[in-house]
Amino acid sequence: MQLSVVILAAGQGKRMNSDLPKVLQPLAGQPLLQHVIHTARALAPAHIYVVYGHGGAQVQSALSHEPVEWVLQAEQLGTGHAVMQAMCVIPDDHTVLVLYGDVPLIRAPSLQGLLASAEAGALAVLTVELDDAAGYGRIVRGADGRVSAIVEHRDANADQLRIREANSGVLAAPAGRLREWLLGLGRNNTQREYFLTDVVAGAVTAGYCVDSIKTARSSEVLGVNDKIQLAQVEALYRRERAEELMLAGATLADPARIDIRGDVQVGRDVYIDINAVLIGTVRLAAGVKIGPNCMIINSQIEAGTEVFANSIIDHAVVAENCRIGPFARVRPDTVLHHDVHIGNFVEIKGSEIGAGSKVNHLSYVGDAQVGSSVNVGAGSVTCNYDGHNKWPTIIEDRAFIGSGSMLVAPVRIGAGATIGAGSTITHNAPDAELTLTRAKQTTVAGWTRPEKQNVDAKAATIDAALTPPKK
């Protein structure tokens, strides 16, 4: 039996007090709805339908890359009405799974039992035991212990409000039967809406089995309605991802102080210090060490490399046994070969640095091809930008760039060449020779350092200096 997933994402989210639609609020750097779509895709459905309403253009634009089908709920008349909008394109022989765009922590394994019951012909609802079920619909059971109805919090009586088993809202059912139950919905409730939960009473009345499946982790069914709940879900997500890394072999200095915003994989004995932020696709091989306050974005770092405090590695490939930072920035399209040292306050952009080379202090290397065993001295710059175009710098193997050197691209520094400190190099430097540019040093005899003037004298000096000469 094929699966169709319907994700309800039409709510306005007034309690967010935000111009951003609720389902686009960020969780770990991605919209809430993105997380739900990711879970849905893990179930290999035939179709994923996203029912949208408020902020529809924003929602569709933000998630235009996702392989989903968009269904408009032009008028918000409740969750049952929202599912009705998608049912007109779902065949009767499909199983339908209903998820919510603001319930981002739901996971595929928790849904497998639900789908199995639905495929056997039952209406299956996902429930959760809560110490405080305020705001949740209650699961009402008959004398035989079977589910007989779901009563919304606002419509529950005193006895029903004492029930701790709550409705998560997630359900699955055979499409043909669900369609019949939806057509039988009414709006006899305080909100005058078509509640999806009322299909339970419809199924019971028609004599069909209603199965309840309890989720073991209440966090998976937490909804997000305001910024406080968003922060709570963020903390839960952060802890969950941190535990995954630790189980894979990483040591985290403090699991509460790491942000994982993407697909992160770690090897054995990786160490990650506090306040690290890992974004996108990140691969950390065995023995990698990430210092405090570092940001790693869509990058691959090989075994034994250490990234020291306050460094950023962005869309880069870093080979084995490199040393980076502190306060280093490795920008996109950079490749560092093994045993490279990138030191404090160094920026590398769009460059390839050969094995064993060092750029240790206060330098900028951009659009450069740097060979192996090269030393770039402190304060050196590849001057790659002329105001309109970027130009390449090539530094060949074993070259030595003296401190404070300006290499004005396009330029080539030959193998084994030495550039004298303080030079501005505008032409190619030959192999194995010393090349330098240096003005003659001058001493001005008898010169005295200016003395500090009082305010009036200083003003007079400035006026005299700035007054145009008489013609």
C-alpha positions in Angstrom: 0.0 0.0 0.0 1.4 3.4 -1.0 1.8 6.2 1.5 0.7 9.8 1.1 1.8 12.3 3.8 -0.2 15.4 4.5 1.6 18.1 6.5 -0.6 20.9 7.9 1.2 24.2 7.7 -1.5 26.8 7.2 -1.6 28.4 10.6 -0.8 32.0 11.1 1.1 31.7 14.4 -0.1 35.0 16.0 1.6 34.2 19.3 4.9 34.2 17.6 4.6 38.0 17.2 6.7 37.7 14.0 6.4 38.7 10.4 7.7 35.2 9.6 5.1 32.5 9.2 5.1 30.1 12.1 6.3 27.1 10.1 9.3 29.1 8.9 10.5 30.0 12.4 14.1 28.6 12.7 15.0 25.5 14.6 18.8 24.7 14.4 19.1 27.0 11.4 16.3 25.4 9.4 12.5 26.2 9.2 10.3 24.1 11.5 8.5 22.8 8.4 11.9 21.7 6.9 12.4 19.3 9.8 8.9 17.7 9.3 9.5 17.3 5.6 12.8 15.6 6.3 11.0 13.1 8.6 8.3 12.5 6.0 10.9 11.8 3.3 12.5 9.1 5.6 9.3 7.1 5.2 9.6 6.9 1.4 6.1 8.2 0.6 4.6 8.3 -2.8 3.6 11.9 -2.2 4.1 14.7 0.4 1.3 17.3 0.4 1.9 20.5 2.3 -1.3 22.4 3.1 -0.5 26.1 3.3 -2.4 29.3 4.0 -1.0 32.3 5.9 2.2 33.5 4.3 1.9 31.0 1.6 4.2 32.8 -0.9 7.0 33.0 1.8 6.6 29.4 2.7 6.7 28.1 -0.8 9.7 30.3 -1.7 11.7 29.2 1.4 11.1 25.5 0.6 10.9 25.6 -3.2 13.8 23.0 -3.3 11.7 20.4 -1.5 9.9 17.7 -3.6 6.5 18.4 -2.1 3.1 19.2 -3.6 1.5 22.4 -2.3 -2.2 22.5 -1.4 -3.9 25.8 -0.6 -6.3 26.1 2.4 -7.7 29.5 1.4 -10.0 29.7 4.5 -8.8 28.3 7.8 -11.7 26.3 9.1 -9.8 23.8 11.3 -7.5 20.8 11.0 -10.2 18.6 9.5 -10.9 21.1 6.8 -7.2 21.4 6.1 -6.9 17.6 5.5 -10.0 17.7 3.3 -8.1 20.1 0.9 -5.5 17.4 0.2 -7.8 14.4 0.1 -9.3 15.3 -3.3 -6.0 14.2 -4.9 -5.2 11.1 -2.8 -6.4 7.7 -4.1 -8.6 5.6 -1.9 -6.0 2.7 -1.9 -3.3 4.9 -0.2 -2.5 5.1 3.5 -2.6 8.7 4.7 -0.3 10.0 7.4 -1.1 13.5 8.9 1.8 15.5 10.4 2.1 19.1 11.5 4.5 21.8 10.3 4.9 23.1 13.9 5.7 19.7 15.5 9.4 19.4 14.3 10.9 16.7 16.6 8.7 13.8 15.4 10.9 10.9 14.1 10.3 8.2 11.5 10.7 5.2 14.0 7.9 6.6 16.1 5.6 6.5 13.1 6.2 3.0 11.9 3.7 1.4 14.3 1.1 3.9 13.4 1.5 3.1 9.7 1.4 -0.6 10.3 -2.0 -0.2 12.0 -3.4 2.0 9.3 -2.3 -0.4 6.6 -4.2 -3.1 8.4 -7.4 -1.0 8.1 -7.5 0.8 11.4 -7.6 4.5 12.3 -4.3 4.9 14.2 -3.6 7.9 16.5 -0.4 8.8 18.2 -0.8 9.6 21.9 1.4 10.7 24.7 1.3 10.6 28.5 1.8 14.1 30.0 2.0 15.3 33.6 0.4 18.5 32.4 -1.8 18.0 29.4 -3.2 21.6 29.4 -4.0 22.6 25.9 -4.0 19.1 24.5 -7.0 17.0 23.4 -7.7 14.1 25.8 -8.0 10.5 24.8 -11.4 9.2 26.0 -11.7 5.4 26.3 -14.8 3.3 26.7 -15.5 0.6 29.4 -13.6 -1.9 27.2 -10.5 0.4 27.3 -10.6 1.2 23.6 -10.4 4.7 22.3 -14.0 6.1 21.8 -13.3 9.8 21.2 -10.8 12.7 21.4 -12.1 15.7 23.2 -10.4 19.1 22.7 -9.2 20.9 25.8 -11.7 23.7 25.4 -14.6 21.3 25.1 -13.6 18.9 27.8 -15.5 18.5 31.1 -13.9 18.3 34.5 -13.5 14.5 34.4 -12.0 14.6 30.9 -9.6 17.3 31.9 -8.1 14.9 34.5 -7.1 12.5 31.8 -3.3 12.5 31.3 -3.2 10.6 27.9 -3.2 13.4 25.3 -3.6 13.5 21.6 -0.5 14.4 19.6 -2.6 15.2 16.5 -0.6 12.8 14.4 -2.8 10.0 12.9 -2.8 7.5 10.0 -5.7 5.9 8.2 -6.7 4.2 4.9 -7.5 7.0 2.5 -10.9 5.8 1.5 -12.2 5.5 5.0 -10.6 8.7 6.1 -12.4 10.5 3.3 -15.8 9.2 4.6 -15.1 10.2 8.2 -14.0 13.7 7.1 -17.2 14.2 5.1 -19.1 13.4 8.3 -17.4 16.1 10.4 -19.4 19.0 11.9 -18.6 22.2 13.7 -20.4 21.7 17.0 -17.6 23.1 19.2 -16.6 26.3 20.8 -14.3 27.3 17.9 -16.8 26.5 15.1 -14.1 24.5 13.3 -13.9 21.1 11.6 -11.6 19.2 14.0 -9.6 16.3 12.6 -9.8 14.6 16.0 -13.6 14.1 15.5 -12.9 11.4 12.9 -12.2 9.1 15.9 -15.9 9.3 17.0 -16.9 8.8 13.4 -14.8 5.7 13.0 -16.1 4.3 16.3 -19.7 4.9 15.3 -19.1 3.2 11.9 -17.7 0.2 13.8 -14.0 0.5 12.7 -11.1 -0.2 15.0 -9.2 2.8 16.5 -5.7 2.0 17.6 -3.7 4.2 19.9 0.0 4.1 19.8 1.9 5.8 22.7 5.1 7.6 21.9 7.9 6.9 24.3 9.3 10.4 24.1 6.9 13.2 24.7 9.4 15.7 23.2 8.7 14.3 19.7 5.1 15.6 19.8 5.7 19.0 21.2 4.2 21.8 19.2 5.6 25.3 18.8 3.2 28.2 19.2 5.4 31.0 20.6 9.1 31.9 21.0 9.3 30.3 24.5 8.2 27.0 23.1 10.6 27.5 20.2 13.5 27.9 22.6 12.4 24.8 24.5 12.3 22.7 21.4 15.7 24.1 20.3 17.2 23.0 23.6 15.7 19.5 23.2 16.9 19.2 19.6 20.4 20.4 20.7 20.6 17.7 23.4 19.4 15.0 21.0 22.0 15.8 18.4 24.7 16.1 21.0 23.9 12.6 22.3 24.1 11.3 18.8 27.6 12.7 18.4 28.7 11.3 21.8 27.4 7.9 20.9 29.4 8.1 17.6 32.6 8.6 19.6 32.9 12.4 20.1 33.7 14.0 23.4 31.9 17.2 24.1 33.2 19.6 26.7 29.6 20.6 27.5 26.7 19.0 25.6 24.5 22.0 26.4 26.8 24.4 24.7 27.0 23.1 21.1 24.8 23.9 18.2 24.4 21.4 15.4 22.6 22.8 12.4 22.8 20.2 9.8 24.2 16.8 8.9 27.3 16.2 11.1 29.3 13.1 11.2 32.3 12.4 13.5 35.0 9.8 13.8 36.4 8.3 17.0 37.9 10.5 19.6 36.8 13.8 18.1 36.9 16.5 20.8 34.6 19.6 20.6 34.9 22.4 23.1 32.2 24.8 24.2 30.1 27.0 22.0 31.0 25.3 18.7 28.5 25.8 15.9 28.4 23.1 13.2 26.3 24.1 10.1 25.4 22.1 7.0 27.3 19.1 6.0 30.2 18.7 8.3 32.6 15.7 8.5 35.1 15.5 11.3 37.5 12.5 11.1 39.1 10.6 13.9 41.0 12.7 16.5 39.9 16.1 15.2 39.9 18.8 17.9 37.6 21.8 17.7 38.4 24.6 20.1 36.0 26.9 21.9 33.8 29.4 20.0 34.6 27.9 16.6 32.2 27.7 13.6 32.5 24.9 11.0 30.3 25.3 7.9 29.9 22.7 5.2 33.5 21.5 5.6 35.5 18.3 5.7 38.3 18.1 8.3 40.6 15.0 8.2 42.2 13.1 11.1 44.4 14.7 13.6 43.7 18.3 12.7 43.2 20.8 15.4 41.2 24.0 15.1 42.0 26.5 17.9 39.7 28.9 19.5 37.5 31.5 17.7 38.2 30.2 14.2 35.8 29.8 11.2 36.1 27.2 8.6 33.6 27.7 5.8 33.1 25.4 2.7 36.6 24.1 2.9 38.5 20.9 2.8 41.2 20.4 5.4 43.6 17.4 5.3 45.3 15.5 8.1 47.3 17.0 10.9 46.7 20.7 10.2 46.8 23.5 12.8 44.4 26.3 12.4 43.9 29.4 14.5 43.2 30.9 17.0 41.1 33.6 15.3 41.7 32.2 11.8 39.2 32.4 9.0 39.3 29.8 6.2 36.8 30.9 3.6 35.0 29.0 0.8 36.8 27.0 -1.9 39.9 26.6 0.1 41.9 23.4 0.3 44.5 22.8 2.9 46.8 19.8 2.4 48.3 17.8 5.2 50.4 19.5 8.0 49.5 23.0 7.0 49.6 25.7 9.7 47.2 28.6 9.5 47.9 30.9 12.5 46.3 33.6 14.5 44.4 36.4 12.6 45.0 34.8 9.2 42.4 34.7 6.4 42.6 32.2 3.6 40.1 32.6 0.7 39.7 30.5 -2.4 43.2 29.1 -2.2 45.1 25.8 -2.1 47.8 25.5 0.4 50.4 22.8 -0.2 51.6 20.2 2.4 53.7 21.5 5.2 53.2 25.2 4.4 52.7 27.9 7.0 50.8 31.1 7.1 51.2 31.8 10.8 50.4 35.4 11.6 48.2 38.3 10.5 48.2 37.6 6.8 45.7 37.3 3.9 46.0 34.7 1.2 43.3 35.0 -1.5 42.9 33.4 -4.9 46.3 31.8 -4.5 48.0 28.5 -5.4 50.6 27.9 -2.7 53.0 25.0 -3.0 54.5 22.8 -0.3 56.9 23.8 2.5 56.2 27.5 1.8 56.5 30.1 4.7 54.4 33.2 4.5 55.6 35.7 7.0 53.5 37.9 9.3 51.5 40.7 7.8 51.8 39.5 4.2 49.0 40.0 1.7 48.2 38.7 -1.7 46.8 41.8 -3.4 44.3 40.0 -5.5 41.6 42.6 -6.2 41.9 45.6 -8.5 38.5 47.0 -7.8 36.8 45.0 -10.5 38.6 41.7 -11.0 40.2 39.0 -8.8 43.7 37.9 -9.9 45.7 34.8 -9.0 49.0 34.5 -7.1 51.2 31.5 -7.5 53.8 30.7 -4.8 55.8 27.6 -5.7 57.4 25.0 -3.4 59.8 26.1 -0.7 59.4 29.8 -1.3 59.9 32.1 1.7 57.8 35.3 1.9 59.3 37.8 4.3 57.1 39.6 6.8 55.0 42.6 5.6 55.3 41.7 1.9 52.6 42.7 -0.6 52.3 40.4 -3.6 50.4 42.3 -6.3 48.5 39.8 -8.4 48.8 38.4 -11.0 52.2 37.3 -9.9 54.3 34.2 -9.6 56.9 33.5 -6.9 59.3 30.9 -8.1 60.3 27.6 -6.3 62.8 28.3 -3.5 62.6 32.0 -4.0 63.0 34.4 -1.0 61.0 37.7 -0.8 62.7 40.2 1.5 60.6 41.6 4.3 58.6 44.7 3.6 58.7 44.2 -0.2 56.0 45.1 -2.7 56.3 42.6 -5.5 54.7 43.5 -8.8 56.6 41.2 -11.2 57.4 37.5 -11.2 60.2 36.5 -8.8 62.6 33.9 -10.2 63.4 30.5 -8.6 65.9 30.3 -5.8 66.8 34.0 -5.7 66.3 36.8 -3.3 63.9 39.5 -4.6 63.1 42.6 -2.6 62.0 46.2 -3.1 63.3 48.6 -0.5 63.7 52.4 -0.4 67.0 53.8 0.8 67.0 54.2 4.6 67.4 57.9 5.6 68.2 59.6 8.9 67.2 63.2 9.3 69.9 64.8 11.5 68.7 67.2 14.1 65.0 66.4 13.8 63.0 66.8 17.0 59.7 65.2 17.9 56.8 67.7 18.0 55.8 68.9 21.5 52.2 68.8 22.8 50.5 72.2 22.2 47.9 73.8 24.2 44.4 74.1 22.8 44.7 77.6 21.4 48.1 77.0 19.8 46.9 73.8 18.3 43.8 75.6 16.8 46.0 78.3 15.3 48.3 75.7 13.8 45.3 73.9 12.2 43.8 77.1 10.9 47.1 78.1 9.3 47.5 74.7 7.7 44.0 74.6 6.3 43.7 78.2 5.1 44.1 78.4 1.3 47.0 80.5 0.0 46.3 84.0 -1.3 46.5 84.3 -5.1 
